[in-house]
Amino acid sequence: MIDSHQDFFDGLDFFDERHCARLDDELKWAREQCPVVHTNFGGGMHIVTRYADLRTVAVHPEVFSSAQPGIVEVPVALPPLDLDPPLHGEFRGLLNNRLSRAALARYRPILEKLADELIDDFVQDGEVEFISRFAIPFTAGTLAKVVLDDDNEERLQRGVDAVTAVSVQGTPESFAAVAELATELMAARESDRRDDFLQSVVEATVAGGRPLTQEERLGLVTVLLLGGLDTTRGTLGYIGQFLAEQPNLEARLREPNWANRNLDELLRLTSTVSVMGRVVLQDNDLLGIPLVKGDRVAVHWRSGNRDAAKFDNPDQLDLDRFPNPHMAFGVGIHRCVGQHIARLQLEIGVNRLLARLTNFRIAPGTSIRSASGVSIGAPEELHLQFDQIS
């Protein structure tokens, strides 16, 4: 059996639906038998599967560089994702204030209104394709209103399509389409000055006062597009599926302050940013195997979040799990800078759905189509039936 497992990883394609359907089970084997497993994917890399080893990688950026944060080659700059200290801290500082919990609080009524308007469009039908009619437009609308301040629907739809393609294909062409959209948004700010996030990117300085290069500006916007659209959409899709499949979940999510107690467990189990890349900067054996300078490493956050050495019954949704030191937003200096906007979207999206709908179930005669790629397992097509709350 060991040989067959290694054969799977030798031929693994992270963007192949058949491989992704087996990946959670194969990663479980790796955690138990071969915690740092080699794959030929992308020219060869080592997949880190255990929680403790993932933390080791995260807290040693001087050994494991983020210069190539993707599991495939990324043809555009992605600051601060692809930066190491000290420049990483400066770029992250450009995002922190605008994306802090306090700064985002004023957008709560705007997002509640957006969610209600989307629900208005299907509430009378008793049935909805949840991803295309709620999860995608809600996350895209949030990005448009909170981060991009852009009301160009055609441009935003191109952004949704491009980011989705990056998630499921990871091709240079898909990244180029996202970068093209970022170019348009930056050009708009050059001629139409506003007091918003994009304007702060245009006017930002780093490294003792130098302006950002055009590549750096576009990279910051690209990071927001990639992080703001795809990952939260995936988690919302998972929650919609869980509401239909787990009878006790709806009642738990109706409890006051549910997000403070239960959201972390939903994030742990779903882990929609499942895997990212690192590059070895110096020879070492910190992970228990010899690594040499130039080796590529895949940090599999989803695998760490299902490590039985860290979490009891890790494959089960346990809303009483506490504490919950999950890795859904990563670990260390590269912990997701957009986590607060993600949490706000998820809390508001669930609250508004449950304020008006109940008794969710999978529509008869339909099946759930799941994603491959970075957002492995997240529903891409989910037909739900529900009852309206009068």
N, C-alpha and C positions, 0 to 999 in steps of 0.2 A: 504493500500500500504506500510505503514511503516514496518509492520511485514514481508512482502514479501522481502523487501530490506534487513532487518536484517537476514532473513533466508538465503539469498544469501551469506552474509558475514560469517554467521555461518558455512556454508559448503564450503566456498571458497577454491579452490586449485589453487595456482598461476601457476601451470604447466599443467593445464587442458585447452585445446584449447577452449572448450565451455564456460568455465568461463571467460577466457581472452577476448573472443569476447564481453562479456557484461561489462567488468570491468570498462572501461572509463565512461559508463553511470551510473554505480552503485557508482563510486567514486564521480561523480557530485552530486548525491543525498546525499552522506555522507558529502560533503563540505557544502551543504546547510542546512542539518538537523541534522547531527550527526558527527561533524568533526573528532572526535577520535573514530573510530568504532572498536568494538572487533570482532575478528575472531578466530575460533578454529584451524585454520591452524597451523601446526607445534607444536601442544600442547597448542596453545593459544597465542595471541599477540594483541596489540592495533595498528591499522593502523592510522597514522597521515596523514591527507589529505589536510589541508589548508596551504598556503604559509607561513603565519605568524607563525603558530605552528611549521612548519618544521624548520624555522629559529631559533626558540627558542631551539629546540633540538640540532641544529648544534652548537650553540654558548655556550652551557652548557655541555661540555664533562665531567665535574666533576659530573654531574647528570645523563647524558645519555652516557654510555660507549660504545665504539666501539669494545669491546672484542669479540663480535659475530656479525661480519659485514654482514653475510648472513641471508636470511630469512629461510634457512634451516641450520642445523648444518654443519659447514665446518670442515672437519677432518684434515686440514693442517693449519699451521701458514700462515698468510697473512700480514706481516709487509709492510708498515705502516698502512694498513687498519684496522688491529685489535689491534692497540696500542693507548693508551691514553697518554697525557702529563705526564712526560717530555720525555719519551723514544720515543714517536711518532716523535718529532721534529728531533731527531738525525737520525732516519731511513729515514725520508723524506729528510733530507739534503743529504743523500747518492744518492738520485735520482735527486734532483733539478738541479744540474749543468749539468749533462749529458742530461737532458730532457728539458733544457731551450730553448727559442726561438732562441737565438744566437747560441747555440751549434748545433741545428738542421738545421740551414740555409745551411750548407755545403752539406746537403743531397738532396737539392732540385733537382739538375740535375739528380741524381741517381733515384729518385722517378719518375721524368718525363719520363726518359728512360724506367723504368719498366712499367708505364702506357701505353706508346706508344707500347711497345712490346706485351702487352696483347690485345690492340685494333687491332694490326696487324693481330692477329689470327682470328678475326671475322668480320673485317670491310667490306670484300667483300661479306659476306653472307647476309647483310641487316637485319639480325635478330640475337638475342643472348639471352641465358638464363643468365641474368645479374649478378645474385648472384654468381653462380659457376664459371663463366668465367671472371668476372671482380672484383666484390666487395670482394670476398674471396681471390683470389690470389693476389690482389693488397695490401690488408691489411696484409696478411701473408708475402708477399714479403717485405713489408716495415719493418715489425718486424724482419725478417731474416737479412736484410741488415743494418738496423740502430741500433737495440738494441741487437740482438743476434749474429750478425756476423757469421751466420751459413748457409752454402750452401748445407747441407744435405737435399735433397728434401723429402726423405722418412720420416725423423724425423720431418720435418716441417709439412708434411701432417698429421702425427699422432697428432701433436700439434693442427692443425686446427680442426681435428675430436674431440679431447678431449675437447677443449674449447667450441666447439659447443654443445657437450653433457652436459657440465656444465650449459650452458645457458638454454637449453630446458628441462633438466631433474633434475639437481641439486642433483644428487645422490652421496653418498660417493665414489662409483666406478669411477664416472666421474672426481671427484676431484683427486682421486688417480692416474688416468692416466696422468693428468696435472703434478702432483708432480713427477711422474716417468720420464717424459720428462725433467723437471727441474733438476733432479738428473743427467741425462746423460750430460746435458749442463755444469753443474758445474764440473763434473768429467773431461770433456774435457779441461776445463780451468786449472785444476790442472797440466796437463801434457803439455799443449800447451799455454804458456803465450803470451798474446797479450795486446796491449794498447787499451782496449775497455771497454765497460760498464760491461760485465761479469767479467772481470779481476778485476775491481774496487770493485765489490761485494765480490770476493774471498779475497781480501786484506783489506777490510774495517774493521774499529774498531768502537766501541760505548762504552758508559758508562765508560769514563775515560781511554779507550785504550784497552779494551778486544776485541779479534777477534769475529766475528759473529759465532754463533753456526751453525752447518750444517743445522739444521731446519730453522734458520733465513735466511741463504743464499738461500735455496730452496724456502722459502716463498717469498722473494723479486722477484725471477725469475718467480714464479707462478703468482704473482700479475701482472707482465708485460705481461705474456702470456694471462691472462684473460682480462686485460684492453686493450691490444694492438690489439687483434684479433677480438673479438666479437662485441664490441660496435661501432667501426668505420664502420665495415662491415654493421651493421644494419642501420646506418645513411646513408651510401652510397646507400643502397637498397631503403630506403625511398625517397631519392632524385631522383633516377631512376624512381620510381613510380610517383612522383610528376611531373617530366618532361613530362611523358606520359599523365597525367590526367589534368594538369593545363596549358592551352595554353600560358599564358603570362609569365610563369616562365622561359622558355629558354632565352627569350630576357633579362630578369633581370640578369640572371647568366652570360650573355655575356658582361655585362657592366664592365668597368675597376674597379678593386678593389672591386668587388662584395662581396668578403668574408668579408671585413671590415664592410660592411653595412648590409649584408643579412644573413650571416651564423648563427648568433646568433638566428635569428627567426627560421631557419630550425632546429637548435639544441633544441630550446625550445619546438617546437611542437612534435618532434620525441622522445626526451627523452629516448634514448635507454638503459640507465641505469635507469630503472624505479623505483626500490625499493631496499632498503638495511635495515639492522637490527641494533638495539641498545639494550642495557640492562640497566635497571634502577638501579642506585647505591644507591639511597636514596629516602625515601618516599617524595612525593611532589604532588602538584596540579598545576604545571606550565602550563599544557595543558587544564586546566579547568575540569579535572576529577581526582579522587584520584588514584595515582599510588604508588605502594609499591616496595621496594627493591627486585630485582630479576625479576620483570615484563619484558617482552620482547616488544619491540616497532618496528614497521615497518615504516620507513620514506619513503613515496611515493613521490619521486621527480617529477614524471610525473604528479601526481595529483596536486602538487603545481604549476607546470608550466601551468596548465589549470584552475587556480583559478580565477574566474571572479572578485573577490575583488582586485586582483592585475593586471590582464591583461584584457583589453577590448576585447570582442569577442575571448575568449581564444582558442576556438576549430578551429579557422580559421588561415590559413597561411597569415600573414600580413607583407610583407617585408618592409613596411614603419614604423613598430613599433619601437619607440624610446622614452625613453630608454628601454632596454630589460634586466632586472636583473634576467634572467632565472636561473634555478637550474639544468640544464642538466649535469653540472660537479659537482653537490653537492654544499655545502656551508660550510664556516668555515675552520677549520684546516684540514679537510679531503677533501677539494676541490681537484678534480682529478689532480694528479701530471703529468699525461700524456696528459693534455688538449692541449699543444702546438703541440705535434706530431699528435694528432687527427685533429686539425685544419689544419695542413700542408697537411696531407693526403687528407682531404676533398677538400681543395682548389685545389690541384694538380690534383686529380682524376677528378673533374668536369671540370677544365680548359682543360685537355687533351681530354676528351670526346667531349667537345663542339668545340674544334679546328678541329675535324675531322668528327663529326656526327651531324645531325640535324633532326628535325621533328620526335621526338620519339612518339611511340604509343604502346599500349598493343597489342601483337600479337593476331589476331583473333583465337577463339577457345581455348584460354588458360585462366586460372584463376590465381589469385595471392594467393599463400599460405603464411600465416602469422605466425610469431613465437608466442609461448607462453613463460612463464617464465619471467626472468628478462628483456629480450629484447622484451617485448610484442608488437605485432603489426608490427614489422619490417618484410619486405618481406623475405621469405626463398626460394621462387621460383618466378621468375619474367621474363616472356618472352617478350622482347621488339623488335619491328621493328623500323628501322630508315633509313634515307637517308644519303648517304655519301657525304661529302663536297669535291667537286672536286678541 
